């Protein structure tokens, strides 16, 4: 056996499992949306001709982008601080960051229900302090979905960025400060460009996670703020309309792939710009 064949032998079992348990079931759901005795795109034309369906797709993309943006804003400074601490404290802080991932997403969503509900912690605090005269509608809104999703996926962004930022040489920051840059300017001019690869990877993870999440949108958003994942579940499990479920599934796959390509294009553009500046 030639050594060049070893990698192919190693990945073969995983490849077979992937095909049998993912590709084939997915094709069995998607294929009927294209072929019903003859090739047709009527199901997709019907989906995109419905303003209700388009509103759900737009809401899902919009909220996923908002969550991604806020995880970058919150995650980048946090990851930078963690990456600049000593190894002992870094391990402890990373433990705190990863701790929420040890809790089931259903439990975390129910915790946010207790926080954002009509009789929840936030409303009770605002009522007791006299800032409001009646409870605010925080639960079963897009705001609740965003808050719950940020809490759910922020650890992914932080852990991705820490791996990138801890490899940045501190001497580059010191050199920038020596040349007169204050810490904020040094962060924007030095840290931010070098962290772009981690930001792109983290953004892809957060966007796809938010776009396809089911538990958080269902528990915190309700049926009035339906997302693509909850819409798919409704069509498949509640209505038994697997044709429509297959259409939604393929649209979700294509949308996430398009967004991933956009993120990669942004990363390549930044890399080329950085190369031009260095030249």
C-alpha positions as CSV (number, residue, x, y, z in Angstrom):
1,X,0.0,0.0,0.0
2,X,1.4,3.3,-1.0
3,X,1.7,6.0,1.6
4,X,-0.2,8.5,-0.6
5,X,-3.3,6.3,-0.3
6,X,-3.4,6.4,3.5
7,X,-5.2,9.8,3.8
8,X,-7.9,8.6,1.5
9,X,-8.3,5.4,3.5
10,X,-8.5,7.4,6.7
11,X,-11.3,9.7,5.5
12,X,-13.3,7.0,3.8
13,X,-15.4,5.9,6.8
14,X,-16.3,9.5,7.7
15,X,-17.1,10.2,4.1
16,X,-19.4,7.2,3.9
17,X,-21.2,8.2,7.1
18,X,-21.6,11.7,5.8
19,X,-23.2,10.5,2.5
20,X,-25.4,7.9,4.2
21,X,-26.7,10.0,7.1
22,X,-26.6,13.5,5.7
23,X,-26.4,13.7,1.9
24,X,-28.9,11.0,1.0
25,X,-31.6,12.0,3.5
26,X,-31.2,15.7,2.4
27,X,-31.5,14.8,-1.3
28,X,-34.6,12.6,-0.6
29,X,-36.3,15.7,0.9
30,X,-35.0,18.3,-1.7
31,X,-35.4,16.2,-4.9
32,X,-39.2,16.1,-4.9
33,X,-39.2,19.9,-4.9
34,X,-37.6,19.8,-8.3
35,X,-39.1,16.7,-9.9
36,X,-42.7,15.6,-9.8
37,X,-43.0,13.6,-13.0
38,X,-41.2,16.4,-14.7
39,X,-38.7,19.1,-13.7
40,X,-40.4,22.1,-12.3
41,X,-39.5,25.2,-10.2
42,X,-43.1,25.9,-9.3
43,X,-42.6,25.3,-5.6
44,X,-39.8,27.9,-5.4
45,X,-41.8,30.4,-7.5
46,X,-44.7,29.9,-5.1
47,X,-42.4,30.5,-2.1
48,X,-40.9,33.8,-3.5
49,X,-44.3,35.1,-4.7
50,X,-45.6,35.1,-1.1
51,X,-45.0,38.2,0.9
52,X,-45.4,36.2,4.1
53,X,-42.6,33.8,3.1
54,X,-40.4,36.7,2.1
55,X,-41.0,38.5,5.4
56,X,-39.8,35.4,7.3
57,X,-36.7,35.0,5.1
58,X,-35.9,38.7,5.5
59,X,-36.4,38.6,9.3
60,X,-34.1,35.6,9.6
61,X,-31.3,37.2,7.5
62,X,-31.8,40.6,9.3
63,X,-31.6,39.2,12.8
64,X,-28.7,36.8,11.9
65,X,-26.7,39.8,10.7
66,X,-27.6,41.9,13.7
67,X,-26.5,39.1,16.0
68,X,-23.3,38.7,14.1
69,X,-22.5,42.4,14.3
70,X,-23.1,42.6,18.1
71,X,-21.1,39.5,18.7
72,X,-18.2,41.1,16.9
73,X,-18.6,44.3,18.9
74,X,-18.8,42.5,22.2
75,X,-16.4,39.6,21.4
76,X,-13.4,41.5,19.9
77,X,-12.5,43.6,23.0
78,X,-13.3,40.7,25.3
79,X,-11.1,38.3,23.2
80,X,-8.3,40.9,23.1
81,X,-8.3,41.3,26.9
82,X,-8.3,37.5,27.4
83,X,-5.5,37.0,24.9
84,X,-3.3,39.6,26.7
85,X,-3.7,38.0,30.2
86,X,-1.3,35.4,31.6
87,X,-1.8,31.7,30.8
88,X,-3.3,31.0,34.3
89,X,-5.9,33.7,34.1
90,X,-6.5,33.1,30.4
91,X,-7.5,29.5,31.1
92,X,-9.8,30.7,33.9
93,X,-11.4,33.4,31.8
94,X,-11.9,30.9,28.9
95,X,-13.6,28.6,31.3
96,X,-16.1,31.4,32.2
97,X,-16.6,32.1,28.5
98,X,-17.3,28.4,27.6
99,X,-19.4,27.7,30.7
100,X,-22.7,28.7,29.1
101,X,-22.1,26.1,26.4
102,X,-22.3,23.4,29.0
103,X,-26.0,24.3,29.6
104,X,-28.7,23.1,27.2
105,X,-30.0,25.8,24.9
106,X,-33.6,25.1,26.1
107,X,-32.6,25.8,29.7
108,X,-30.8,29.0,28.6
109,X,-33.9,30.1,26.7
110,X,-36.2,29.5,29.7
111,X,-33.8,31.6,31.8
112,X,-34.3,34.5,29.3
113,X,-38.1,34.0,29.6
114,X,-37.8,34.6,33.3
115,X,-35.7,37.7,32.6
116,X,-37.7,39.3,29.8
117,X,-41.2,38.1,30.7
118,X,-44.0,40.4,31.8
119,X,-43.3,39.5,35.4
120,X,-39.6,39.0,34.7
121,X,-36.6,40.5,36.3
122,X,-36.2,43.4,33.9
123,X,-39.8,44.5,34.1
124,X,-40.0,44.2,37.9
125,X,-36.9,46.3,38.3
126,X,-38.2,49.0,36.0
127,X,-41.6,49.0,37.7
128,X,-40.0,49.1,41.2
129,X,-37.8,52.0,40.2
130,X,-40.7,54.0,38.7
131,X,-39.1,54.2,35.2
132,X,-42.2,52.6,33.7
133,X,-45.9,52.4,34.8
134,X,-46.7,49.1,33.0
135,X,-44.6,46.1,31.9
136,X,-42.8,46.4,28.6
137,X,-43.4,43.7,25.9
138,X,-39.9,42.3,25.7
139,X,-40.6,38.6,25.3
140,X,-41.9,37.2,22.0
141,X,-40.3,40.0,20.0
142,X,-37.4,40.2,17.6
143,X,-35.5,41.9,20.5
144,X,-35.8,38.8,22.6
145,X,-34.5,36.6,19.7
146,X,-31.5,38.9,19.3
147,X,-30.6,38.9,23.0
148,X,-31.0,35.2,23.3
149,X,-29.0,34.5,20.2
150,X,-26.2,36.8,21.2
151,X,-25.9,35.1,24.6
152,X,-26.0,31.7,22.7
153,X,-23.3,32.4,20.1
154,X,-21.0,35.0,21.7
155,X,-18.8,32.3,23.2
156,X,-18.1,31.0,19.7
157,X,-17.0,34.4,18.5
158,X,-14.8,34.9,21.6
159,X,-13.0,31.6,21.4
160,X,-12.4,32.0,17.6
161,X,-10.9,35.5,18.1
162,X,-8.8,34.5,21.1
163,X,-6.9,31.9,19.0
164,X,-6.1,34.7,16.4
165,X,-5.3,37.5,18.8
166,X,-3.0,35.6,21.1
167,X,-0.7,35.1,18.1
168,X,-0.3,38.8,17.5
169,X,3.1,40.1,18.6
170,X,2.7,42.6,21.5
171,X,5.8,44.4,20.1
172,X,3.6,45.7,17.2
173,X,1.3,47.4,19.7
174,X,4.3,48.8,21.6
175,X,5.8,50.1,18.3
176,X,2.5,51.8,17.4
177,X,2.3,53.5,20.8
178,X,5.9,54.5,20.6
179,X,5.1,56.3,17.3
180,X,2.4,58.3,19.1
181,X,-0.7,56.2,18.7
182,X,-2.9,56.0,21.7
183,X,-4.3,52.6,22.7
184,X,-7.6,53.1,20.8
185,X,-5.8,54.1,17.6
186,X,-3.3,51.2,18.0
187,X,-6.2,48.9,18.4
188,X,-8.0,50.1,15.3
189,X,-4.9,50.4,13.1
190,X,-3.1,47.3,14.3
191,X,-5.3,44.8,16.1
192,X,-8.4,45.1,14.0
193,X,-6.7,44.4,10.6
194,X,-4.8,41.5,12.0
195,X,-8.0,40.0,13.6
196,X,-10.0,40.0,10.4
197,X,-9.4,36.3,9.6
198,X,-10.8,35.4,13.1
199,X,-13.7,37.9,12.7
200,X,-14.6,36.3,9.3
201,X,-14.5,32.7,10.7
202,X,-16.4,33.8,13.8
203,X,-19.0,35.6,11.7
204,X,-19.6,32.6,9.6
205,X,-20.1,30.4,12.7
206,X,-22.4,32.9,14.4
207,X,-24.5,33.7,11.3
208,X,-25.1,30.1,10.3
209,X,-25.8,29.2,13.9
210,X,-28.3,32.0,14.3
211,X,-29.8,31.5,10.8
212,X,-30.5,27.8,11.5
213,X,-31.3,27.9,15.3
214,X,-34.7,26.6,16.3
215,X,-35.0,26.5,20.1
216,X,-34.1,30.2,20.8
217,X,-36.4,31.7,18.1
218,X,-39.3,29.4,19.0
219,X,-39.1,30.0,22.8
220,X,-38.2,33.7,22.7
221,X,-39.8,34.8,19.5
222,X,-43.0,32.8,19.4
223,X,-45.2,32.3,16.3
224,X,-45.5,36.0,15.7
225,X,-41.8,36.4,14.9
226,X,-41.3,33.2,13.0
227,X,-37.8,32.4,11.6
228,X,-36.9,30.0,8.8
229,X,-36.1,27.2,11.1
230,X,-39.4,27.5,13.0
231,X,-41.2,27.9,9.7
232,X,-39.6,24.7,8.4
233,X,-40.6,22.8,11.6
234,X,-44.2,24.1,11.2
235,X,-44.5,22.9,7.6
236,X,-42.9,19.5,8.2
237,X,-44.2,18.5,11.7
238,X,-47.3,20.5,12.2
239,X,-48.8,20.6,8.7
240,X,-47.1,17.6,7.2
241,X,-46.2,19.6,4.1
242,X,-42.8,18.0,3.3
243,X,-42.7,19.6,-0.1
244,X,-42.7,23.1,1.4
245,X,-40.3,21.9,4.1
246,X,-37.8,20.8,1.4
247,X,-38.1,24.2,-0.4
248,X,-37.4,26.0,2.9
249,X,-34.5,23.7,3.6
250,X,-32.8,24.3,0.3
251,X,-33.3,28.1,0.5
252,X,-31.7,28.0,3.9
253,X,-28.7,26.1,2.6
254,X,-28.3,28.4,-0.4
255,X,-28.6,31.5,1.7
256,X,-26.0,30.4,4.2
257,X,-23.6,29.5,1.4
258,X,-24.1,32.9,-0.3
259,X,-23.4,34.7,3.0
260,X,-20.3,32.6,3.6
261,X,-19.1,33.5,0.1
262,X,-19.7,37.2,0.9
263,X,-17.7,36.9,4.1
264,X,-14.9,35.2,2.3
265,X,-14.9,37.8,-0.4
266,X,-14.6,40.5,2.3
267,X,-11.7,38.6,3.9
268,X,-9.9,38.3,0.5
269,X,-10.5,42.0,-0.2
270,X,-9.0,43.0,3.1
271,X,-6.0,40.7,2.5
272,X,-5.4,42.2,-0.9
273,X,-5.6,45.7,0.6
274,X,-3.2,44.8,3.3
275,X,-0.8,43.3,0.8
276,X,-1.0,46.5,-1.3
277,X,-0.3,48.6,1.8
278,X,2.6,46.5,2.8
279,X,4.0,46.7,-0.7
